[in-house]
C-alpha cells in the first residue's frame, strides 16, 4: 500500500504551486476559475484530504469543542449533546463527544485528550472533583459545567434539582403515600445529593407522619434499579414503601421491571416516579410519571455560554461567569396513583 497523497502531490498533478492549492481551499476567490477546476480535479483523482488538525495547529486556532458526559447511553445526555451540537455547528464548530461512564479516572483522561487535541472549549457534566477542569481553564481552555450549580468558578447550567426532588415527593405525599423510598445513584454526584435534599425538604414542609427510606445505587442505570426492586419486594408488606422516587428515569425503568418480575403491580401496589422525562418514560409498559428536564435547551444554552466565554477570551475582554438554573416540571402519568 502506497503512502497517502499530499498537498504537494496535488500541486504537482495540477501544475500549480502548493500556495495555489492552499488558496483554492481557503481563499478560492483569489484563484481563476480554470485553475480552481484543475486543482479540484487533481484532488478528486488522488483522493486527497487535508489534515485539518495540523492546519488548525499551525493557525493556532481550533474549531473543535469537546463534550464529556457521564453516560452517553442515557437519553438525557444524548439529548443534551444534540442541543449543544446544533448551536455549535451553526457557528462553524465541530464536536468531539466523550463518555466518562461515571468514572472519575476516565473523565480526567478524556479531558487530557481533549487538551492534547487543542479543543477550543469544553462542556462537561462532571462526576466529582473539578481540579482537572480547573487546570484546563488555567491553560486557556474555557469550560462550561452542566448539572452543577455550586461552583462560581465556571459558567454552568442545569436544573434546580432541589426543587425537582421536592416536586416529586410532594406529588407522592399529595396522593396520600406515607411510606416512601428514594432510590438514587452515588451520593458523590451533586445532582443526586440535591434531589435527596429536595425530597427530605418536601417531607419536612408537609409536616406529615411520613417516612423516607433512602437507598443508594452504584450507577444511575436500569440494572441497579432491578436489583433494588427485588430488595423492596422482599420487605414485609407493612414495612414496604407504597411509593418510590427514582433519581432518574433509567433507574425507574429498572425498578418497574424488577417490581413486575416480583409480582408487584405499579401503581396498585407501589407508586413510582422518575426524573428527566426521557422518551422511554412515556413509552414504558406502565407510562412513568417523571420530573421533566428541558434537555436540548440545557445543551443549547451550555453551548451559548461557552461561545460567549470564548469570544471574550479572543477579544481580550473580561468575562463574568454565569449560572443558569432552570425550573423543573412535574409530568404525572399512570405510574403514580393514590395510596390504596
C-alpha positions in Angstrom: 0.0 0.0 0.0 1.5 3.4 -1.0 1.7 6.5 1.1 -1.3 8.8 1.3 -1.3 11.7 -1.3 -0.1 15.0 0.0 -0.8 18.6 -0.9 2.5 18.7 -2.8 1.2 15.8 -5.0 -2.0 17.7 -5.7 0.0 20.7 -6.8 2.3 18.7 -9.0 -0.6 16.9 -10.8 -2.4 20.2 -11.3 0.7 22.0 -12.4 0.4 24.8 -9.7 2.2 25.8 -6.5 1.4 24.5 -3.1 0.3 28.0 -2.2 -2.2 27.9 -5.0 -3.7 24.7 -3.7 -4.0 26.3 -0.3 -5.7 29.3 -1.8 -8.2 27.1 -3.6 -9.1 25.6 -0.3 -9.1 28.7 1.9 -9.5 31.7 -0.4 -10.9 30.5 -3.7 -11.7 34.0 -4.9 -8.0 34.6 -5.3 -7.7 31.9 -8.0 -9.0 31.9 -11.5 -11.9 29.6 -12.4 -9.9 27.2 -14.7 -7.1 26.9 -12.1 -9.6 26.1 -9.4 -11.2 23.4 -11.6 -7.8 21.9 -12.3 -6.8 21.7 -8.6 -10.2 20.2 -7.6 -9.9 17.6 -10.4 -6.4 16.7 -9.1 -7.8 16.4 -5.5 -10.6 14.1 -6.7 -8.2 12.0 -8.8 -5.7 11.5 -5.9 -8.4 11.1 -3.2 -6.5 13.7 -1.1 -8.0 15.1 2.1 -6.2 17.8 4.1 -5.1 17.3 7.7 -7.5 19.6 9.4 -5.9 19.1 12.9 -2.5 20.0 11.6 -3.9 23.1 9.8 -5.6 24.3 12.9 -2.5 23.7 15.0 -0.4 25.8 12.5 -3.1 28.5 12.6 -3.1 28.4 16.5 -6.9 28.3 16.5 -9.1 25.2 16.8 -12.6 24.9 15.5 -13.5 21.9 17.7 -15.3 21.6 21.0 -15.1 18.7 23.5 -18.2 17.5 25.4 -17.8 15.0 28.3 -20.9 13.4 29.7 -21.4 10.7 32.4 -23.4 8.2 30.3 -24.0 8.7 26.6 -26.3 5.7 26.8 -28.7 7.7 28.9 -31.1 9.5 26.5 -30.9 12.6 28.8 -27.3 13.1 27.9 -27.8 12.2 24.3 -30.4 15.0 24.0 -28.2 17.5 25.9 -25.4 16.7 23.3 -27.8 17.2 20.4 -28.8 20.6 21.7 -25.2 21.7 22.1 -24.2 20.3 18.7 -27.0 22.2 16.9 -25.8 25.5 18.5 -22.1 24.9 17.9 -22.4 23.6 14.3 -24.4 26.7 13.4 -21.3 28.7 14.5 -18.9 26.6 12.4 -17.6 24.3 15.2 -17.3 20.6 15.1 -17.8 18.5 18.3 -16.0 15.6 19.9 -18.1 13.7 22.5 -16.6 11.6 25.3 -18.3 9.2 27.7 -16.9 9.1 31.2 -19.1 6.2 32.1 -19.5 7.7 35.6 -15.7 7.1 36.3 -13.6 10.0 37.5 -10.4 8.5 36.1 -11.9 8.2 32.6 -13.3 11.7 32.8 -9.8 13.0 33.6 -8.3 11.0 30.7 -10.9 12.4 28.3 -10.2 16.0 29.4 -6.4 15.4 28.9 -7.0 14.0 25.4 -9.2 17.0 24.5 -6.4 19.3 25.6 -3.9 17.4 23.6 -6.2 17.8 20.5 -6.3 21.6 21.3 -10.1 21.8 21.5 -11.3 25.4 21.7 -13.5 24.8 24.7 -15.2 22.1 26.8 -18.7 21.3 28.0 -18.6 19.0 31.0 -21.1 17.0 33.0 -18.7 16.4 35.9 -18.7 13.4 38.3 -16.8 14.8 41.3 -13.6 16.8 41.7 -13.2 19.7 39.2 -9.4 20.0 39.5 -8.8 18.7 36.0 -11.3 21.2 34.6 -9.7 24.0 36.6 -6.4 23.0 35.0 -7.8 23.4 31.6 -9.1 26.9 32.4 -5.8 28.0 33.8 -4.2 26.9 30.5 -6.7 29.0 28.5 -9.4 26.4 27.6 -12.9 27.6 28.7 -15.1 25.0 30.5 -18.8 25.2 31.0 -20.5 22.9 33.5 -23.7 21.0 33.1 -25.8 19.9 36.1 -23.6 21.7 38.5 -24.9 24.8 40.5 -22.5 25.2 43.4 -19.3 26.4 41.7 -18.8 30.1 40.9 -15.5 29.4 39.1 -17.3 28.2 35.9 -20.2 29.1 33.8 -22.8 26.5 34.5 -26.3 25.4 33.6 -28.7 22.9 35.0 -32.0 22.2 36.6 -32.9 23.2 40.1 -32.6 19.7 41.4 -33.6 20.6 45.0 -36.9 21.9 43.6 -37.2 18.8 41.4 -36.8 16.4 44.3 -39.3 18.4 46.3 -41.7 18.3 43.4 -41.5 14.5 43.0 -42.0 13.7 46.7 -44.7 16.4 47.2 -46.7 14.7 44.4 -46.5 11.3 46.2 -47.5 12.9 49.5 -50.5 14.6 47.9 -51.6 11.2 46.7 -51.7 10.0 50.3 -48.5 8.0 50.5 -46.7 8.0 53.8 -44.1 5.2 53.4 -41.8 6.5 50.7 -38.4 5.5 49.3 -35.9 7.4 47.3 -33.6 5.4 45.1 -30.6 7.3 43.8 -27.1 6.9 42.3 -23.8 7.6 44.0 -24.1 10.3 46.7 -20.9 11.9 45.2 -23.0 13.2 42.3 -24.2 16.7 43.2 -27.5 16.3 41.3 -28.3 13.2 43.3 -27.5 14.9 46.6 -29.7 17.9 45.6 -32.6 15.6 44.7 -32.3 13.9 48.0 -32.3 17.3 49.8 -35.4 18.3 47.9 -37.2 15.0 48.8 -36.4 15.5 52.5 -37.5 19.1 52.3 -40.9 18.1 50.9 -41.4 15.7 53.8 -40.5 18.4 56.3 -42.7 21.0 54.7 -45.7 18.7 54.6 -45.4 18.1 58.4 -46.9 14.7 57.7 -46.4 11.5 59.6 -44.3 10.1 56.7 -41.0 8.2 56.4 -38.5 8.3 53.6 -36.2 5.3 53.1 -33.0 6.2 51.2 -31.3 3.6 49.0 -28.1 4.3 47.1 -27.0 2.6 43.9 -23.6 2.5 42.2 -24.8 4.0 39.0 -27.8 5.7 37.5 -28.7 2.9 35.2 -31.5 0.3 34.9 -29.6 -2.7 36.2 -29.3 -1.4 39.8 -33.0 -0.5 39.7 -33.9 -4.1 39.0 -31.8 -5.2 42.0 -33.3 -2.6 44.4 -36.8 -3.6 43.3 -36.0 -7.1 44.5 -34.9 -5.8 47.8 -38.0 -3.7 48.2 -40.3 -6.6 47.1 -38.7 -8.8 49.8 -39.7 -6.4 52.6 -42.7 -7.2 54.8 -45.9 -5.7 53.4 -46.4 -3.5 56.4 -42.9 -2.1 56.1 -42.6 -1.9 52.3 -42.8 1.6 50.8 -46.0 2.4 49.0 -44.3 4.9 46.7 -40.8 5.1 45.2 -38.9 8.2 43.8 -36.1 7.1 41.5 -33.4 9.8 40.9 -33.5 9.2 37.1 -35.8 7.5 34.6 -33.3 4.7 33.8 -33.4 3.7 37.4 -37.2 4.0 37.4 -37.4 1.7 34.3 -35.2 -0.9 36.1 -37.4 -0.6 39.2 -40.5 -1.1 37.1 -39.0 -4.3 35.5 -38.0 -5.6 38.9 -41.4 -5.0 40.5 -43.2 -6.7 37.7 -40.8 -9.7 38.0 -41.5 -9.9 41.7 -45.3 -9.9 41.2 -45.8 -6.3 42.4 -48.1 -4.0 40.4 -47.4 -0.4 39.6 -49.3 1.7 40.7 -51.7 -0.6 42.5 -49.1 -2.0 45.0 -46.4 0.8 44.6 -46.5 4.2 43.0 -43.3 5.1 41.0 -41.9 8.4 39.8 -38.7 9.0 37.9 -36.6 12.0 36.8 -35.6 13.5 33.5 -38.7 12.6 31.4 -36.8 10.8 28.7 -38.8 9.4 25.8 -38.7 5.9 27.3 -40.6 7.2 30.3 -43.8 7.8 28.4 -43.3 4.6 26.4 -42.8 2.2 29.3 -45.2 -0.7 29.9 -46.7 1.5 32.6 -46.1 5.1 31.5 -43.9 6.7 34.1 -44.6 9.9 36.0 -41.4 12.0 35.9 -39.8 15.3 36.6 -39.0 16.9 33.2 -35.7 18.5 32.3 -35.5 20.6 29.1 -32.7 18.5 27.8 -32.0 20.1 24.5 -32.3 23.6 25.9 -29.7 22.7 28.6 -27.3 21.7 25.8 -28.0 24.7 23.6 -27.6 27.2 26.4 -24.4 25.5 27.7 -23.0 25.9 24.1 -24.1 29.6 24.1 -22.4 30.2 27.4 -19.2 28.6 26.0 -19.3 30.6 22.8 -19.7 33.8 24.8 -16.7 33.0 27.1 -14.6 32.0 24.0 -15.5 35.3 22.3 -14.5 37.3 25.4 -11.1 35.5 25.6 -10.5 36.1 21.8 -11.2 39.8 22.2 -9.2 40.0 25.5 -12.4 41.2 27.3 -13.2 40.5 30.9 -15.7 37.6 31.4 -18.1 37.1 34.3 -19.2 33.6 34.9 -22.9 33.0 34.6 -25.0 30.4 36.5 -28.3 29.4 34.9 -30.8 27.3 36.9 -33.9 26.1 35.0 -37.2 25.2 36.7 -38.4 21.5 36.8 -41.8 20.4 35.6 -43.9 17.6 37.0 -45.3 15.2 34.4 -47.8 12.8 36.1 -48.7 9.6 34.3 -50.2 6.2 35.1 -47.3 5.0 37.4 -48.4 7.2 40.3 -51.9 6.9 41.9 -53.4 7.5 45.3 -52.4 5.1 48.0 -54.8 2.1 48.4 
